[in-house]
Amino acid sequence: MNALFDPKAPKKAVNVSINSDLLRQAREAGLNLSRALEEGVTEAIREKRNRDWADENREAIDARRRWVEEHGLWSDGLRLF
């Protein structure tokens, strides 16, 4: 799988604000906040890129969907489900 970012890039200190109750629970759970932030941002970027790709390709996706609805799939007679 291709990495979404360079995991070897140097770390950079930043200031962030977080809900105090959420922070308390994260600390009680022993979570690594830096890792949790990176994982959350990585997932948000992945979801954004997926939405952007779908938006950019909406016309082709819709055209293919219409074609399949009209003509079916070559394997329609072979499926057992």
N, C-alpha and C positions, 0 to 999 in steps of 0.2 A: 504494500500500500504506500502510495506517495504521501509524504508528510505535508501537512497543511502549512507548516512553518519550519524554519531551521532550528532544530532542537539544540544545536551547538552554538547558536548565537548567544552573545553575552546577556546576562540578566541586567535589568535596569530598574532602579528603585523608583517607585511612583507613590503618590498619595491617593488613597481611595477612601470613600465614605461608605459605611455599611450600617445597616440597621443594628442597633445595639443588642437586641434580643437574639438576632441571627448570629452575631459575633459571639455572644456568650455561649450559645448552643454549639457553635463550631469549635470553640475552645474546649468546652466540656467533652466533646466527642473526640478531641485530639486530632482534628483535621489540620492538614497543612494548607493554610490559606493561600499561599502562593500557587501551589499545585492546583487547588480547587479553582482559583481564578483563571489559571491557564486553561484548565479543562473546560470551564464554562465559556470562556471567550472563544476557544477553539470550536466548540459546538455551535456557538452563535454565528461564527464566521461560516462554518460549513452549511448551516441552515440558510443563511443569507445567500450564499453562492448557489445553493440548490434552487432557491426561489427565483433568483435572477436568471439562472439557466432556463428554468421552466417558463418564465415570462418571455425570454428572448426566443424561445422555440415553440411558443404556444400555437402559432399558426401551423407549423409542421406536425405537431402532436395532434392537434384537432383534425387535420386533414387525414392523418393515418388512422385515427380512431373512426372517422366517418367511412373510410375505405373498408376497414375491417367489419364495421357494422353492415355495410352493403354486400361485401363479397365473402366475409368469413375468413377463417384461417385455413391453411392447407392441412392442418392436423385435426380439424374439427371432427372428422369421422373416426379418428384414431384414439381420441381421449376416452378414458374409462371413468372420468369423474364428471 
